[in-house]
């Protein structure tokens, strides 16, 4: 498949214009259509990228044999029915986060894509940023050592969403990053979620997630729609070094600290053995040089490459499903007053594309 692929963007709201712009600029793609129930809104997006056909009819898009793929940027509750219809029509599918509004629906999407030998890709955009790609490589090569903790903060004075709480709106970003950079992916066994709704909106506007990881490590996520300050930061501590990712600092998005705690094995006869085994390491700080490029361009390129090479995408449906598993467990924990809730560890094998 050497010629450009043709894609339609479904949804012209917040994220759709970004997808349309990047598909239009891509050498891999031809932007075939913008589809939205609000035709005027779709037309504004089409005009903004130099003009492409617009339609209110999803059926028209899915019945067009010249369209190879769709990119879904609609409310989370609609991802499942739109994706199923597209897969049944033989289209490759990319879905913005979260993959679906329930894990069971996400699993159905993954299974159908596997059965039809089609690409189902989760648009986990942060996993395609130079900073997160660098973090992935550093952890993979053992530069941080064994992971001890992950502490993530994503807060801002943000838009209170009408259909999801703050966990489902903001936490997928952090969970998808953890799934991408941690060895073995997002392998939390339980989740404890605490949320607050001080504005009485009917949904959590402030939230905290705590997840034990393999090997005694722990991950913590703080999300908040009500903070007057904006913070997007993740701290990943290892036995060798600690890494800090600050997405709002373009001059130094990633910093690596050769600082931490060393455990020194000593004789059991040593007085006050527990205290004597701990020493503190104070070393240098290093910031890797990172190329600045738009992550969505890399998302579009990966979507095309996975279709052409008949392989699963780097952030395929299974990655989206692992994130959904944590979000589902968080919802149950929240309803149970913050009690730890088991994460559904059942996986759906995407299988090899044929």
N, C-alpha and C positions, 0 to 999 in steps of 0.2 A: 504494500500500500504506500506508494511513493507520493501521490498527489495529496493536496491538503484535505484534511477531514472537515466535515461540515457539522456545526453544532448550533443548537438553539438554546437560548437562555430563557428559563422559565421563572418569571418573577422579576419585576422592574422596580422593586422597593429599595431598601437600604443597600443590599449587597449586589443585587443584579447589575447595576451600572458598572461596578468594579469588574465583575466577570466579563461583561460585554466589552469593556475597553481593552482588557487583556487578551481576550480571544481575537478581537479585531486586529490587535497589534502583532499577534503571533504568526510566525511563518508556518506553523503546523496546522493552523485552523482557518477556516472561512466561517465567519459569523453569518448563519443562515436566517435567523429570525429572533425576534424578541416577542415573548408570549406573556401576556398579563391580562387579567380580567378588566383592568382599567386601561383602555386602549390609549387614552391621552397620555397616561404615564409611560406606557410602552413607547409611544411615539417620541416623547422627550428623550428617552434613553437612546432610541435609534438615531435621532437627529444628532445627539451628542457624540456618536461614534462615526458620523459621516453618512448615515442613512442605510438602514437595512429593513426588510419587510417586518411588519408587526401584525399580530393576530391576537384575538381573544380566545381562540379555540385551541385547546391542547390536542384535541383529536386531529386537527389539521396538521399539527407538527408531527404527531406520531405516525400519521398515515403517509407522510412524505418519504419515499424510499431513498431520496438523495441525502437525507439528514442521518448522520451516523451516530450522533450522541446528543444528550441534553445535559444541561447544567441547572440544577434546581436551587433556587434562591427564594423560597417561599416560607411561610410560617412553619414551625416544626411539626405541627399536627398534620400538615398536608404532605410531608415528605414521603410517607409510606404509600399512600394511594397513587401519587404521581409517579414515584419510582417504580412501583409494580406495573403500572400501565406502560411505562416506557420500556421496561425490561421485557414485558410480554410482547411489545411491538418490535423487539429486536434491537433496541437502542442501548448503547453504552451510557452509563449514568454517573454523574458526579453530583454529590449532595453537600450543601453547606452544613456546618455543624448546628445541632447534633444530627447524627445520621437519621434518627427517628425520635418520636416522642415517648416510645417505650422499647425496652430491650426486645420483647417478643416480636415486635414489628420489624425492628432492625434485623433480627435473625431471619425473618421471612424474606427480607430483601436480599440478604447475603446468599441464602439458599437458592433463590430464583436466579440470581446472577450466575451462580455456579452451574446450575442445571442448564442454563442457556449459553454457557461459555462466553459471558459478557463481562466487561469491566464495570465494577461498582466501586467508586472511589469516594472517600470522605474528604471534603475540603478542609483539612486541618492545616490551615494556611501557615501557622507559626512553624510547622515542621519543615517548611521550605525557606525559611529565612536564613541568611548566612550565619547569624548568631547561634541559632538552635542546631543547625547542621554542624557547626564547630563544636558545640557542647556534646553532641552525639559522638563525634569522632574522638574527642578527648576522653570521654568515659569508656568508649569501646577499646581504646588502646591502653587503658588502665592508668591514665595519668592522674586521676583522682584517687585511685585505689578502690577498695570496697566501699560502696555507698552506705553511709550511716543515717543520713536524713535528707529530706527535701522540704523546704519551707517556702511556700508560694503566696504572694499577696497580689490581688488584682482588685483595686478599689478605685472608685471615681464617683462624681456626681452625675449619674447616668440616667438613661431613659428607663423608667419602670415599664417592663414589657407586659402586654395585656394577656399573654397566653402561657407564660412560663415564669418561674420564680428566679431568684438571683443565682441559684445553683445551676439551673439548666441554661441560663443565659451566659454566665461568665466562666463557670468552672470548666466547661468543655475545652477551653483554650489551654488551661494549665494541665488538665488530665491528658490531653492529647500530646502535649510536650513531654510529660513524664513517660507516657507510653512509648514515645519515639526514642527518647534518650536513655532510659534505664535498661540495663541488661535484662532480657526476658520480658520487656514491656511492662505494662501496668498490671502488676501481679498481686494487688491487695486482696487479702482474704476476707476482711471485714471493713466496714465503714461506719463511723459514728458522726452524725450530722447534727449540728445545732443551728437553728435559725431564729430570726426575730423579725417581727412585722410591726415596728413602732408607729407606722403611719396608718395601720389598719387597712391595708390594701387588699387583704385576703391572701397574700403570698409573702414568703420570706424576702425581705429586702437586704438583709445582712445574714451572712452564713459562714460557718466554719466546718470543715471536713477534716477528720483525722483517720489515717489509714495505716495500719501496721504493714510493713513490707517483709519480704523474705530476708532471713539472716539477722533479724532483730532491728532492722531499720524502720523508720517511720516517715510518713509524708503528711504534711499539713497544708490545707488550702484555705485562705481567707478571701471571701468575695463580698462586695458591698456596693450598693447603688447610691448610698447616701453620703459618701465621704466628700468633703469640699476639695480635697487634694486627690490627684490622680497618681497611682503607683502601679507599675507592672514590673514585679521583681520576683525572682526565684533564686533561692540559695540552696546549693547542692553540696553537702559535706561528705567528704570521703576520708579514708584512713591516711591518705597521703597529702591531699590538698583539698581546699574548699573553693568552689566556683560561685560567683555571683553574676546573674544575668539581670541587667537593668534595661528594659526595652525603651525607656524614655531618655536614655543617655546615648545619643548617636555617636559621640566622641569615644565612648568606652562602654559598649553594650555588654561585653564579657570581661570579667576580671577573675584571675586565678590567684588565690592566696596560699602561699606555702606556710600556713599557720594552722595550728590545731593541737590536738591532744595525742600524745604517744603513750601506749601501754608498754611498760618495761617489765618483763618477767623476772622476778627475783625469787630467792629462796623462801619457802614457807616459814622458815625460822626467823626471817627478818622482822624486827619490831615494826608494828603498825604497817603490815604488809600492803593493805589496800591503798593507803595513801602513797606509799613509796613506789607503787607501780605506775603512777601517772606522772608524766612530764609534759611540759608545754613547749611547743615548737613555734618560734617566731622567725619566719623567713621572708623572702621577697614576695612582691606582688607583680604579676605579669598580665598584660592585656594583649591578646592576639589581634593582629590587623585583620579587619573584616571588610570585604567588598560590599558596598551598598547597592542592592538591586531589589526590585519589587518581587516579593514572594509569590504573588499571584501569577506572574509570568512563568515562574518555575512550576507552579501547580498546573498551569495549562500545558506546559511542555511534558510534564510527567504523565498527565492524562493521555496525551497523544502517544507518547512512547509506550505506555502499557498496552494501548490498543494495538499499535503496530507490531509490537514484539510478542503479543499474545501472552501477557503475564499479568500478575496481580500488581496493582499500583502500590507505591511505597506506603501510602496511607489508604489501604484498601478497606473493604467493608468490615473485615475482621478487626481492624484497629478501631473503627467507629463503634463496633459492637462492644469492645472492651471498655470504652468510655461510657457507653450506655449502661453497661453492667454496674459500674460504680454509681452513676446517677440514679439508677433504679433503686439500688441499695440505700443511697443517701435519702431518697424520698421515703422509703420504709422506715429508716432510722429516725427521720424527722417526725414521722407520725407516731413513733414509739417513744417520743420524748428524749431522743438522743442516744438510745441504747444501740450498741454495736449491732450491725446487721450483716449477715453473710452476703458476700458478693457472688453472684451466679458465675461459677467458673466454667460452665459448659461452653465450649467453643464450637463454632460452625466453620468447618474447613472450607475455605474459598475454592480450593482445588486448582489444578492447572488449567489454563484456558486451552481450548482445542481449536 
